[in-house]
Amino acid sequence: MKLGIGAYTYMWAIGLPGAEPESPMSWRELFTQARAFGVRVVQFGPNLPLEKLPEAELDALARQAREWNLEIEAGTRGIDPEPLRRSIAVARRCGATLLRSVPEVGRGEIPSPEAFVASVRCVLPDLEAAGMRLSLENTRIPAAQLSQAIDAIGSSLVGITLDTVNSLAIPEGTEQVARTLARHTFCLHLKDFVVFREWHMAGFRVEGRPAGQGQLNVPWLLSLLKAAGRSPNAILELWTPEQATLAETIALERRWAEESISYLRRHIPD
């Protein structure tokens, strides 16, 4: 297991619609931060898409990754075969061997189990030709359904990106999801959180926290994966709460990233 950072470690610094920094974090800055932390993996996501980089930039990214001994993981959305094929090709050009995708696009419909399996099976030849693994992230598809779909696809090239918080939206608890998906896990999104009642007691709020400062039991999770025979790369992700200004939010995000890496190094020394 290797520790890494990704585009969702620095969601606010990279920017999102309605919160665009004057100088968004680039892939070069993300690489520089990975090197400063001493981590060896960088994962890209739809918020910093490799597909939108010019070819010369893709080549520069791949070259820099080789020079700095950084392992690249690519990221996209959806399971439609044609977009997936394009993402596989771009990921391969960058030297990535893993492509992470969220099965649902935006707030659209969840694919049926049959459509899910059929779509992914279409790209198995492309994955094999590229030497690529496809890692599908848990979001709004129940963990048991995801597990059954991966079993039905029946390929060692298709597995799961296990996110520790996403499935609360269904809702499914972190431990339930982890136990169900551990044996399929190719990639781990370490995202700490707290769930607490509103002051009026009529409801709950979920907020992110730096790794080790929330309710996520990191040692238990890593032990679970080890017992399942899995040693995925662990990518730090953060749900940094919005502050009074974007600059303050970005500053907090950077501070949380430093605190999180410091904590995670106790458990993932590489």
Secondary structure, 3 states (H helix, E strand, C coil): CCEEEECCCCHHHHCECCECCCCCCCHHHHHHHHHHHCCCEEECCCCCCHHHCCHHHHHHHHHHHHHCCCEEEEEEECCCHHHHHHHHHHHHHCCCCEEEEECCCCCCCCCCHHHHHHHHHHCHHHHHHHCCEEEEECCCCCHHHHHHHHHHHCCCCEEEEEECCHHHHCCCCHHHHHHHHHHHEEEEEECEEEEEECCCCCCEEEEEECCCCCCCCHHHHHHHHHHCCCCCEEEECCCCCCCCCHHHHHHHHHHHHHHHHHHHCCCCCC
